[in-house]
């Protein structure tokens, strides 16, 4: 087992405790024992596997704290310990110092307590950050804008792929995956999608204080879930700067004030939940936010008004009931009909005349004919280039939507 590169035994019915002699697995790059019936503590000897890149032990019955020896595994890119329920203790600050290469950190549905260490802001490549359903308290760190991936986007899409020794022999291929809660449902994301998703989920804890304004600097964030906490204050005014945001859940907090108008500029927003806060004023309208017509996403805010709620805002009654005379309506319709008739007549006469003039110019002058067809070729080329550029630019968004 000395040269074993990957231990991939997830989704079986393995039981008992994790093996303790990790000193024989120093070349191990990936361990995936997820979705079994393993119990006991994570052995301290796991830190002897200093080549470890991926550690997946989610959905077992493990208990105890995250062993400090794991900080010796400085090459770790993915840690998923979610769904064990009995893992506990404070979140270790050394993760932000010794394991700074992390792309994925999923500790969801455990029994961790304490505050989110500020040292964790020193994880520049982090893409998936899920601490939901624990017993964490304190404030949301304002230094999260240090996470470069969320600010500048994902450039490194190369994950763990093949293990190759000095002879060039390929030992394995491993597909990275994780489970995340998006839009109120749990989804499993695989390989390339895992590398494209950028999400922060701190829901179902006891976090307090205000939402830091610095969080709006994470302009490449796809999903933000801060629901079921004790957050207070207002929603950051510049939240519309998070232009790639697709899902936003701030429900079940103590937020107050108005919903910022900039929220209407989130053109990719497909899931929104602001329910059960103390929000006031008119719900913003325009663009994508008008397609979110379920009134339940705003319920529990008795001082909110405007569509999709049935509660009208002050002044809306007058603007909606302004009388318009029947005569004015008829005159307007007659004018519209006359304008349309004139437009159709001008098109019917002008189009064939203009087309004949164009053909006459082209086919009676060779130089103009050559110029015309070269011009058409250039236009076609530019159109194809534009389509290709847009296709490549939207590829990431298409892959994201297909994941649902």
C-alpha angles and dihedrals in degrees: 000000000000093000096039108135103184133024105197112173105134125145097031131112097258114158138179128054129318114268112263105208102084090151087088091056101061092133094052113129103173134025118187115175096145125149100024135113099258118148139180129059130318101259118247090225089072086089089071090073091082093167092061114135103167130032117183117174099143125146099025131110100259121150140187131051132316103268115248090222088074088078087076087069093079093163094065112134100169132034118177116174096147125143099026092116095197102061105112148162131082121319106264113246092206090075089077092049110034100029100043094145093073117137097170129034115173118172096151122152101018134112101258117148140185128056132315104265115241088221087072088072085075093075100103097174098047114133105163119042115172122168096148124145100025133110099261122149138180128064133319103259112252091209095073089107086080087078097103095194091062093047103040102023133243116309102153105071094159109110132171106312121147135006111218128184127206091276092058094248113152112222104183152345118222129193114211118219142162142178120244135176109237127170091356094306135091117245132181115226124199137207110302093026090054088056093050100045116093111187142157119198118178096151126140098030133105099258116155140183126058131317102261115243088223089073089076088068089072090090095164095054113127101190134021121183119179096150126139097030133107099256118156138188128049133318109262108269093223096054089121088073089076089086099172095050111132103169127033123176119179096150127137098030134107098255117152140186129049128327104251115251088225088074087078090066093066096106096180097048110129102157125044131166122178096153126142103020131109097260120154141193134032122339109240118251135201140075119008097351090068090064090063095086101160106114091202090077087071101035120124092043102100093182096056118102141179133056134004085027118074090228110103121217120240109278095021091100092061095045093048096048102047106139119238119196119242090230092057090051092051092047090050092051092049092050091048091050092050092049092049092048091051091048094052092047092050091049092048091052101033101047099061092039092051092045092052091050091051093050091047092053094046100046098041095051120051096196092053090046092055091045091050096052092045088052091051090050091052092049091050091048092051091049092052091048091051092049091049092050093049091048092054091044093053097042093095092050092049092052089049094053092046089058090073 
